[in-house]
């Protein structure tokens, strides 16, 4: 079980795999293959998320208390009973929010240095 006294900031920065798994779970629980599909879609395939990366990360995230296995199960006639579903924990939500804020601050620095052209009219 995760230490309830964990300071979310102590878990930053997140690895790309952990960040993208948390991001995939931000809008609801998913099973492993669903997480892999969403990470691939969200990153246009730039973050490889094979089974080893996914399940190794999930194991560490469960231990750290960032995610938890869901108690809710879909109707067995509509889903494979062997699938495990995961969802964000309260700590996971806090850590994800802090990481998004940290990354947004870095994007602001890049914008201030005119390093981003996305969304700027007249630039290519």
C-alpha positions in Angstrom: 0.0 0.0 0.0 1.3 3.5 -0.8 2.4 5.8 2.0 -0.4 8.3 2.6 2.1 10.9 3.6 3.7 10.9 0.1 4.3 14.4 -1.1 3.1 14.5 -4.8 5.9 16.9 -5.7 8.5 14.3 -4.7 7.3 12.1 -7.6 8.2 14.7 -10.2 9.3 14.8 -13.0 7.5 11.8 -14.4 8.9 9.6 -17.1 7.1 9.8 -20.4 5.6 6.4 -19.9 4.1 7.2 -16.5 2.9 10.6 -17.6 1.1 9.2 -20.6 -0.4 6.3 -18.6 -1.8 8.8 -16.1 -3.0 11.0 -18.9 -4.8 8.1 -20.5 -6.5 7.3 -17.2 -7.5 11.0 -16.6 -10.9 10.6 -18.2 -11.8 7.2 -16.7 -10.7 3.7 -16.1 -9.2 1.5 -18.8 -7.6 -1.9 -19.2 -4.0 -2.3 -20.3 -4.6 -2.7 -24.0 -7.0 0.3 -23.9 -4.2 2.4 -22.2 -1.7 1.3 -24.9 -4.1 2.3 -27.7 -4.8 5.7 -26.1 -1.1 6.5 -25.5 -0.4 5.6 -29.2 -3.3 7.9 -30.3 -2.4 10.7 -28.0 1.3 10.7 -29.0 0.9 9.9 -32.7 3.0 6.8 -32.0 5.9 8.8 -30.6 5.8 7.1 -27.2 6.3 3.4 -27.7 4.1 1.6 -25.2 4.7 -2.1 -25.6 3.4 -4.7 -23.0 6.7 -4.7 -21.1 6.8 -0.9 -20.7 3.1 -0.7 -19.9 2.9 -3.5 -17.3 6.3 -2.7 -15.7 5.1 0.9 -15.3 1.7 -0.2 -14.0 3.3 -2.4 -11.4 5.5 0.5 -10.1 2.5 3.0 -10.3 0.3 0.6 -8.2 3.1 0.3 -5.6 3.5 4.1 -5.5 -0.2 4.6 -5.1 -0.6 6.6 -8.3 -3.2 4.2 -9.7 -5.4 1.4 -8.4 -7.2 -1.6 -9.8 -10.9 -0.8 -10.3 -13.4 -2.8 -8.4 -16.0 -2.2 -11.1 -16.2 -4.8 -13.9 -18.0 -4.6 -17.2 -20.7 -7.2 -17.9 -18.8 -10.5 -18.4 -20.7 -11.1 -21.6 -19.3 -7.9 -23.0 -15.7 -8.1 -21.8 -12.9 -10.6 -21.1 -12.9 -11.4 -17.4 -9.1 -11.7 -17.4 -8.7 -8.0 -18.1 -7.7 -5.8 -15.2 -9.0 -2.2 -15.2 -7.0 0.6 -13.7 -8.0 4.1 -12.5 -6.2 7.1 -11.1 -6.0 7.4 -7.3 -6.3 10.7 -5.5 -2.5 10.9 -5.4 -2.3 10.1 -9.1 -4.7 12.9 -9.9 -2.6 15.3 -7.8 0.7 14.2 -9.4 -0.7 14.4 -12.9 -2.0 17.9 -12.3 1.4 19.0 -10.9 3.2 17.5 -13.9 0.9 19.2 -16.4 1.5 22.5 -14.6 5.3 21.9 -14.6 5.2 21.1 -18.3 3.0 24.1 -19.1 5.6 26.4 -17.4 8.3 24.9 -19.6 6.2 25.6 -22.7 5.8 29.2 -21.6 9.6 29.5 -21.3 9.9 28.0 -24.8 7.3 30.5 -26.1 9.1 33.4 -24.5 12.3 32.3 -26.4 10.4 32.1 -29.6 11.1 28.4 -29.9 7.5 27.4 -30.7 5.9 28.1 -34.0 2.7 26.2 -33.4 -0.3 28.5 -33.2 1.6 31.6 -34.1 0.3 33.4 -37.2 2.9 34.4 -39.7 5.4 31.8 -38.5 6.3 28.5 -40.1 
